[in-house]
Amino acid sequence: MANVSISEEGLARISALGLTSEQLPRHVAIIMDGNGRWAQNRGRARIVGHRRGIQSVRAVVEEGCRLGLDQITLYCLSIENWKRPPRELTFLLRLLRHFLKVERAELMDQNVRLKMIGRREGLPSAVLEEFDRTVEETSENTGMTLCLAVNYGGRTEIADAARRLAEDVRSGTLEPEQVDEARFATYLATHGMLDPDLLIRTAGEMRLSNFLLWQISYAEIWVTDVLWPEFRGDDLLAACHAFASRERKFGGLPSPPEASQARSPAAPKATR
């Protein structure tokens, strides 16, 4: 994982909350929910909300770069989303292709490395071509990693990993006694990535929606009522602040009281 630098503006924003960069999550995963609801609340078609949501993606990537986060993973299209109306799916895929083409130069300017997780089968070749080109062009960047989960499902990822592992055991390249959690993780789509420290879900929904089920086993979860098209950098910063105020025990015992108090800075006042 690259040592991502923090901008002067990012340091100032962190300091204003009484935090240090060490208290921030390194990897933030986001379930972007509420695009359709945002549009319907305004009497518009759902696709309008999806288009508006691109502005939130830009804002979150920019804020993540300012704060020096190592990675942001966005849940763009789940395997279950194929149940949606064909017109909406066609628009989503066209929007994704457009994003990859239009934002490629911006990703380069921000030194962002793009990655993708999810099944390639079933995705239009035009979308895959733009993905592959952007992944290749940004592969030498040393800043934050932006990972897009497209045609992704957590259970499917685990099942695919188990199948590949079983094939290696059957072929004799791997012995059953060599299989443990660390070994299994190397078969996942996220191999080489840090597990998320923080999972954000917008629109007030209290579900994991089959997202990174293996990887978020010890992630802190932060849910906001803000609909995704209205989510901005201040909201990401508020989530990071909430993360910093929590004590992560990973199944162990709590730290001494004085240590917990030291991790409880004043709450931020997000501008809306």
C-alpha positions as CSV (number, residue, x, y, z in Angstrom):
1,M,0.0,0.0,0.0
2,A,1.4,3.4,-1.0
3,N,2.2,6.0,1.6
4,V,-0.5,8.5,0.6
5,S,0.3,12.1,1.5
6,I,-2.1,14.6,3.1
7,S,-2.6,18.0,1.7
8,E,-2.2,21.2,3.7
9,E,-5.9,21.8,3.4
10,G,-6.6,18.2,4.6
11,L,-4.3,18.7,7.6
12,A,-6.1,21.9,8.5
13,R,-9.5,20.2,8.3
14,I,-8.4,17.3,10.4
15,S,-6.8,19.6,13.0
16,A,-9.9,21.8,13.2
17,L,-11.7,18.7,14.6
18,G,-9.1,18.0,17.1
19,L,-7.9,15.0,15.3
20,T,-4.6,13.7,13.9
21,S,-4.1,11.9,10.6
22,E,-3.3,8.7,12.6
23,Q,-6.9,8.6,13.9
24,L,-8.5,8.5,10.4
25,P,-9.5,5.3,8.7
26,R,-7.1,4.1,6.0
27,H,-9.8,2.4,3.9
28,V,-13.4,3.6,3.7
29,A,-16.1,1.6,1.9
30,I,-19.3,3.2,0.9
31,I,-22.8,1.8,0.1
32,M,-24.2,4.7,-2.0
33,D,-27.9,4.6,-1.4
34,G,-30.7,7.0,-2.1
35,N,-30.3,8.1,-5.7
36,G,-33.8,7.0,-6.7
37,R,-35.4,8.4,-3.6
38,W,-33.7,11.7,-4.1
39,A,-35.1,11.9,-7.6
40,Q,-38.6,10.7,-6.7
41,N,-38.8,13.3,-3.8
42,R,-38.4,15.9,-6.5
43,G,-40.9,14.3,-8.9
44,R,-38.1,13.3,-11.3
45,A,-37.1,10.0,-12.9
46,R,-34.8,7.7,-10.9
47,I,-32.1,8.1,-13.5
48,V,-31.8,11.8,-12.6
49,G,-30.7,10.8,-9.1
50,H,-28.1,8.5,-10.5
51,R,-26.7,11.3,-12.7
52,R,-26.7,13.6,-9.7
53,G,-24.9,11.0,-7.6
54,I,-21.8,11.4,-9.8
55,Q,-21.2,14.8,-8.2
56,S,-21.1,13.0,-4.8
57,V,-18.5,10.6,-6.2
58,R,-16.3,13.4,-7.3
59,A,-16.7,15.2,-3.9
60,V,-15.8,12.1,-2.0
61,V,-12.8,11.3,-4.1
62,E,-11.5,14.8,-3.7
63,E,-12.0,14.8,0.0
64,G,-10.4,11.4,0.3
65,C,-7.3,12.7,-1.5
66,R,-7.2,15.8,0.7
67,L,-7.4,13.7,3.9
68,G,-4.7,11.2,2.6
69,L,-6.9,8.1,2.8
70,D,-5.3,5.0,1.3
71,Q,-8.5,3.7,-0.4
72,I,-12.1,4.4,-1.0
73,T,-14.3,1.5,-2.3
74,L,-17.7,2.4,-3.8
75,Y,-20.5,-0.1,-4.3
76,C,-21.6,0.9,-7.8
77,L,-23.6,-2.1,-9.1
78,S,-24.5,-5.2,-7.2
79,I,-25.3,-8.6,-8.8
80,E,-28.8,-8.2,-7.4
81,N,-29.2,-4.9,-9.2
82,W,-29.8,-6.8,-12.5
83,K,-33.4,-7.2,-11.2
84,R,-34.0,-3.6,-11.9
85,P,-35.9,-2.3,-15.0
86,P,-33.8,-2.7,-18.2
87,R,-34.0,1.1,-18.9
88,E,-32.5,2.0,-15.6
89,L,-29.7,-0.6,-15.9
90,T,-28.8,0.6,-19.4
91,F,-28.6,4.1,-18.1
92,L,-26.4,3.1,-15.1
93,L,-24.0,1.3,-17.4
94,R,-23.8,4.2,-19.8
95,L,-23.3,6.5,-16.9
96,L,-20.4,4.3,-15.6
97,R,-18.8,4.3,-19.0
98,H,-19.1,8.1,-19.3
99,F,-17.7,8.5,-15.8
100,L,-14.6,6.4,-16.7
101,K,-14.0,8.4,-19.9
102,V,-14.6,11.9,-18.5
103,E,-12.9,11.4,-15.1
104,R,-9.8,9.7,-16.4
105,A,-7.8,12.9,-16.7
106,E,-9.0,14.1,-13.3
107,L,-7.9,10.8,-11.7
108,M,-4.5,11.3,-13.2
109,D,-4.3,14.9,-12.0
110,Q,-5.2,13.7,-8.4
111,N,-2.7,10.8,-8.6
112,V,-5.5,8.3,-8.0
113,R,-5.2,4.6,-8.9
114,L,-8.4,3.0,-10.1
115,K,-9.3,-0.7,-9.4
116,M,-12.4,-2.8,-10.0
117,I,-13.8,-5.7,-8.2
118,G,-16.8,-7.8,-9.4
119,R,-17.6,-10.3,-12.1
120,R,-16.6,-9.1,-15.6
121,E,-19.0,-11.6,-17.2
122,G,-22.2,-9.9,-18.2
123,L,-20.8,-6.4,-18.4
124,P,-20.9,-4.7,-21.8
125,S,-17.5,-4.8,-23.6
126,A,-17.6,-1.0,-24.0
127,V,-17.7,-0.6,-20.2
128,L,-14.9,-3.1,-19.7
129,E,-12.7,-1.4,-22.3
130,E,-13.0,1.9,-20.5
131,F,-12.3,0.2,-17.2
132,D,-9.3,-1.5,-18.5
133,R,-7.9,1.6,-20.1
134,T,-8.4,3.7,-17.0
135,V,-6.9,1.0,-14.7
136,E,-3.9,0.7,-17.0
137,E,-3.4,4.5,-17.3
138,T,-3.6,5.1,-13.5
139,S,-1.7,2.0,-12.5
140,E,1.5,3.9,-11.8
141,N,-0.2,6.6,-9.7
142,T,0.9,6.6,-6.0
143,G,-1.9,8.4,-4.3
144,M,-5.3,7.1,-3.1
145,T,-6.8,4.0,-4.6
146,L,-10.4,4.3,-5.8
147,C,-12.0,0.8,-6.1
148,L,-15.3,0.4,-7.9
149,A,-17.4,-2.6,-7.0
150,V,-19.3,-3.4,-10.2
151,N,-21.5,-6.5,-10.8
152,Y,-20.3,-7.4,-7.3
153,G,-21.8,-9.5,-4.6
154,G,-20.1,-10.6,-1.3
155,R,-21.5,-14.1,-1.3
156,T,-20.6,-14.6,-4.9
157,E,-17.0,-13.4,-4.3
158,I,-16.6,-15.9,-1.4
159,A,-18.1,-18.7,-3.5
160,D,-15.8,-17.9,-6.4
161,A,-12.8,-17.8,-4.1
162,A,-13.8,-21.2,-2.5
163,R,-14.1,-22.7,-6.0
164,R,-10.7,-21.6,-7.0
165,L,-9.2,-22.8,-3.7
166,A,-10.9,-26.2,-4.1
167,E,-9.4,-26.5,-7.6
168,D,-5.9,-25.8,-6.3
169,V,-6.4,-28.4,-3.6
170,R,-7.7,-30.9,-6.2
171,S,-4.7,-30.3,-8.4
172,G,-2.3,-30.8,-5.6
173,T,-0.8,-27.2,-5.6
174,L,-2.3,-26.6,-2.2
175,E,-2.7,-29.0,0.8
176,P,-5.9,-28.8,2.9
177,E,-3.9,-28.1,6.1
178,Q,-2.5,-25.0,4.4
179,V,-5.9,-23.4,4.2
180,D,-6.5,-20.7,6.8
181,E,-8.0,-17.3,6.9
182,A,-4.9,-15.6,5.5
183,R,-4.6,-18.1,2.7
184,F,-8.3,-17.9,1.8
185,A,-8.1,-14.1,1.6
186,T,-5.6,-14.4,-1.2
187,Y,-8.4,-15.9,-3.4
188,L,-10.7,-12.9,-2.9
189,A,-11.1,-10.1,-5.4
190,T,-9.7,-7.7,-2.8
191,H,-6.3,-9.6,-2.5
192,G,-3.6,-7.0,-1.8
193,M,-6.0,-4.4,-0.5
194,L,-6.5,-3.5,3.1
195,D,-9.8,-4.5,4.8
196,P,-12.1,-1.5,5.2
197,D,-11.8,0.3,8.6
198,L,-15.0,2.2,8.1
199,L,-18.2,1.3,6.2
200,I,-20.5,4.2,5.4
201,R,-24.1,3.7,4.3
202,T,-26.2,6.6,3.1
203,A,-30.0,7.1,3.1
204,G,-30.5,5.7,6.6
205,E,-30.7,2.0,5.5
206,M,-29.5,-0.5,8.1
207,R,-28.4,-3.3,5.7
208,L,-25.0,-4.6,4.4
209,S,-26.6,-5.5,1.1
210,N,-24.1,-8.3,0.4
211,F,-21.2,-5.9,0.3
212,L,-17.6,-7.0,1.3
213,L,-19.0,-9.6,3.7
214,W,-15.6,-11.1,4.4
215,Q,-13.7,-7.9,4.5
216,I,-15.8,-5.8,6.9
217,S,-15.8,-8.3,9.8
218,Y,-14.3,-5.7,12.1
219,A,-15.1,-2.5,10.2
220,E,-16.8,0.4,12.1
221,I,-20.3,1.1,10.6
222,W,-21.6,4.6,10.2
223,V,-25.1,5.2,8.8
224,T,-26.4,8.7,7.7
225,D,-29.9,9.8,6.6
226,V,-28.2,11.9,3.9
227,L,-29.2,10.6,0.5
228,W,-26.2,9.9,-1.7
229,P,-26.8,12.7,-4.2
230,E,-26.4,15.2,-1.3
231,F,-23.4,13.5,0.3
232,R,-20.3,15.7,0.2
233,G,-16.8,16.0,1.6
234,D,-18.1,17.4,4.9
235,D,-20.2,14.2,5.4
236,L,-17.1,12.0,4.7
237,L,-15.2,14.1,7.3
238,A,-18.0,13.7,9.8
239,A,-17.9,9.9,9.3
240,C,-14.1,9.9,9.8
241,H,-14.6,11.9,13.0
242,A,-17.1,9.4,14.3
243,F,-14.6,6.6,13.5
244,A,-11.9,8.4,15.4
245,S,-14.1,8.6,18.5
246,R,-14.7,4.9,18.6
247,E,-12.6,2.3,20.4
248,R,-11.7,-0.7,18.2
249,K,-11.1,-3.7,20.4
250,F,-11.1,-6.4,17.7
251,G,-12.5,-8.9,20.3
252,G,-10.2,-7.8,23.1
253,L,-10.8,-5.9,26.3
254,P,-11.4,-2.1,26.4
255,S,-8.4,0.2,26.8
256,P,-8.0,2.1,30.1
257,P,-10.5,5.0,30.6
258,E,-7.8,7.6,30.1
259,A,-7.0,6.2,26.7
260,S,-10.7,6.2,25.6
261,Q,-11.1,9.8,26.7
262,A,-8.1,10.7,24.6
263,R,-9.9,9.4,21.5
264,S,-13.1,11.4,22.0
265,P,-12.7,14.8,20.3
266,A,-15.5,17.3,20.0
267,A,-18.1,16.6,17.4
268,P,-17.8,18.4,14.1
269,K,-20.2,20.9,12.7
270,A,-20.7,19.9,9.1
271,T,-21.7,22.7,6.7
272,R,-24.7,21.7,4.6
